[in-house]
């Protein structure tokens, strides 16, 4: 079963992957669909079970990193009946099982319109820039690095949070101009701390967290982590046992889809082509493997 779109009461926002609904009491229901985007374009083909992985893996990481930065996560919708404060919400009680299993109940936040990207390895657009100029997003890097090389220390490379079209890179000075220096520095510090913690944990599970992006917002005037966290959609996950600098790394994320789209000759502008069945199947397997390795559990849910 592939869920490309949900139709529930009180829709607030339909993003590239998530459908978000108002629950009242400053609560939101975030539903992770099976939509997949690449190069900032939503593809016409869904990836079975992808939304389940995003939802449950984000919940796993939100719980695991709450000691570093508070976050908006309250409960998986499928477990809302176990949370006393959520028992009186009729929308949750009447949720279809397959939707509840791919949904989180979260606190409503005032979002900061910046994608907080942290890179610990040289890959993707950072590698492309480095080959041309020896920099990554304007940050000078040592000479002689290879594709996939580990950086001496993680770098903060924020971008805009575009509603449509492509996100644009931001310099630290631009971030300061947007939100002020104290918050800009806090975003950088917290983002790198979260990345480093997750990177070190993932390595014990046989995965290299090469880079990732995070979002933050304010709840009751305090900075909180929001949206999703360390998923195959928002991160590069590499197989640590097969890691070799100087090549494209075996991965457990949507790089496989990006690679196929690039090889197809698509110009990275809408509309995107349909994905072949083999690409869909292998992407599902990569996402499930990432979940299994990181959590130690199999994702085997009713209705999946």
N, C-alpha and C positions, 0 to 999 in steps of 0.2 A: 504494500500500500504506500503510495506517494502522496504527501500532503503539500500541495503547492499554494493553497490559500485557505484561510479560515474565515468563517462568517458567524461571528458572535455579536451579542449586543454591546454597544458602547465602544466601538472602534475609535481609537485615538490616532493611531499612526500605523501605516503599513510600510516597513522598510524593505531593504533588499532581501532580507531573510526572515525578520521577525514581524509578527503582527501583535500590536500592543493595545490592550483594552483597559478601560477604567473600571475599577472595582469599588470605588468610593473609599472613604476613610484614608485618602492619600495613598491608596494602594493601586498597583497595576498588575495585570496579567500579561506576561510576555510569552508568546507562543513561538517556538522555533519551528518554522516550516522546513520542508525539504528543498526549498529554493536554493540555488547556488549562484553566486556572482563571481565574475572574473574580470579583471581590468575595469572594475566599477560598473559593469553591465550585468543585469540579471539574465541568466541563460533560460531558454525555453524548456530545458529538460531538468527534472528534479532528480535528486539522489536519495533513494530509499534509505530510511533510518537515520539520515543525516541530522534531522532536527532533534531526534532522541539523543544522539551523541552530544550535540551542542548544549542542550538543556542540562543533561546530567553531568557532563564534564565541567560546565561552568559552575554548577552547584557544588561539585567536588572542590574546585579551586577556591570558590568564595569562602567555603568553610575553612579551608586549609590556610588561607592568607589573612583571615580577619584580624590576626594579631599585628599585622603590618599596617593595614589600612582598613577602616570599617567599610562595609559595602551595603548595597541595597537589598540583598537576598534575604527573604523571610522563610520560604519553604517551596519545595516542589509542589505543584498543584495536586499531583496524585497523592500527596501526603498531607494535604491541608486539613483533613479531618482530625489529624493528630495535634493540631495547633489550636488551642482554645480560642484565641483571638480571631481565628478565621472561620470558626464553625457556623457563624450566623450569616455568612455571605452566600446568598442563594445562587449566584452565578457559578460559584465554585462547586456547590453541591450538585448542580445540574450539568456540569461539564461532561461531554462524551469522554469515555476512557482513553481513546487514542489521542485526544487533544490534551487531556490532563497530563498524560505521560511525557509530553513534550513542552510543558509549560512551567514557568516559575512565577510565584507571587513575590513581588518586590515592592519596596517603598518608592513613591514618586520622588524624583530628584529634579533640581534645576541644572540641566546639563551644561557643561562647558564645551563649547563647540571647537574642540581640538582633539585630534587623534594623537594619543601619546604613544609613539612608536619607539621601541628600544631594540637595538641590534647588537648582538654579541658576536656575530660571524659575518663575513663578507659575502653577500648573496643578493640576487635579484637586482633591483635598480641601483643599489649601493655598489655592487660589483661592476655594473655597466659604467657608472660614473668614475669609479676608481681606475678602470682601464684607460679612460680618456684623460683624466686630470690628476690622479693620485689622491683624490678626496672622496668622501662619502657625504653627500648633502652639505658640501662646503667645508667639512671637517677634514683637515689634513691627516693622512694616514701614512705609516711607514712604507718605504719602498719594498718591492719584492713579494708582496702578498699574493696569494693565489685565490681562485674562486673557492669559497667555502672556508677560507682561513679564519681561525679564531682571532678576534681582536684583543689587543692588550687589556682593554676594559670596555664594557658595554657603552654604546653611545646613544644619546637621546636625539631622535630625528623626527620631531612632530610634523603633522600635516593639518590642513584644514579638514573640517568635517562637512563635506559637500553633500547637500540633499540630492543633487543630480550632477551627472558628469564626474570628472576625475578630481580626487583630492589633490591639493597643491602643497608642496613642501613649505615649511615655515622655518625661518631662522629663529634663534633664541631671542633676538632683539624684537622680532615681530610678535612672538609669544608675550614678551614683556609688555609691548604696546597694547596687546589685546586684553590682558588680564592683570597687569601690574607685576612688578618684580618679585614680591614675596610669594605670590601664588605660582608664578612661572617657575621659580626655583623649587617650590614644594612639589609641583607636578613632575619635574625632572627627577628629583630625589626619590619620591615615592615610586615612580615608574621603574627606575633602575633597581630599587630595593626589591620590588615585586618580581621583576625579571630575574634577578640574581637568585632569589629564593627558589623560584619555580625551575630555573635552569639546573640548579644543584640537585633539587629533588628528582627532576625528570631523568637526570643522568644516572641516578641509582636504579631507574626503571628501564634503562637501555635506550633512552631517547635524548637527543640533543635538541634543546629549545634554541633554535638559531636566532630568531627574532619574533617579535610579537607587537600587537597594538592594544591599547587599553583606552577606556573612556572614564571620565570622572564627572561628578556633579556635586551639588550641595543639597544636603538634607538637614533641616534645622540649623542652617548656617555652618555646617561642618563638612569638610571634604569627604566624599565617599566614592568608592569604586562602583561603577555601574555597567550595564549592558551585558557583555559576555566576557569570559576570561580564559586565556590559554587554551583555545580550541583549535582544531585543524583549520577552521575558517580564518582565525585571527592570527595564526602563528605558523612558523615553519618548524615542523617536527622531522628530525632526521634520525635514521637508524644509527645509533652510536657504534654498533659492532662493524658497520660497513663504512664508517666515516673516513674519507680520504680527501684532503685538500687538493685542489686542482681539477675538480670535476663537479658535475651536477650530482648532488647527494641523493641516495635512496631515501624516500620520504614517506610520511604518513599524514599528508595534508593535501590541499587542493592544487599543489604545484603540478601534479599529474594532469589535471584538467587544463591548467594554464599552458603546459607544454603542448598538449594536443591541439589546443586552440591556435597557438602560435604556428605549429606545423601545418595546420589546415589552411593557412593563408588569410585568415580573418583579419580585418583591419582594426579590430578592437573598438569599433563603434557599433551602436545598435543598428539593426537587430543582430543578435548572436546566432550562430548555427546550432542545430540540435546535436547533442552528444550521442555517439554510437553506444550501443548496448554494452559493449566490452568496457568502454571508458566509465560508464555509469557503475557497472558491477565492481570494477577494480577500485573506484573511488570509495564506494560503500565499504569495501573490505579494508581500505587504508584507515578510514575513520573509525571503524570498529576496532581495529588493531591498536590504534592510538589510545582509545578509551581503555581497552583491556590492559595494555602495558602500564598506563599511568595509574589506574585505579586498582589493578589486580583483580578486577571483576569482569564478567561477561555481561554485555548488555542484551538481555533476553527478556523483553517485556511483552505482555499481552497486547495484541493489536499492532505490533511492530512488523 
